[in-house]
Each structure stands twice: as structure tokens, then as C-alpha cells.
């Protein structure tokens, strides 16, 4: 997957989260290559999705991973 495709998926996931379409946001993020899943923009988007969705334990786990970066 090319860089512009990764950015598109991250942007789409963020947009879905803003619209309250959390499952669609998760689907976009889960389609990303494994090598990109620990990138800061990807983790930040996961955090946004989980916080918006009210999934606090998942959000805390992602926040911890972000802090370690």
C-alpha cells in the first residue's frame, strides 16, 4: 500500500469517527498494513475513534502506546 493510500484510510477513519460511524472507522484502520499500525498518525486516529466511541479501556491502551513513541 502506498503512502497516499495510507493517508486516505487514516483520513477516512477520522471522518467516520466524527460522523459517529465507528465500525466503519475501525474497518478502515484494520485494512492498513501491519508495518504502519504503530505509526503516530495511525495510533492518534485509533485514539480519536476509541475516545469518540466511549471505549475508554481501548483508548487508554492506545494512549499508552503513543506515550512510548
Secondary structure as UniProt FT lines:
FT   HELIX           3..18
FT   TURN            19..20
FT   HELIX           22..30
FT   HELIX           34..36
FT   TURN            37..38
FT   HELIX           40..53
FT   HELIX           56..68
//
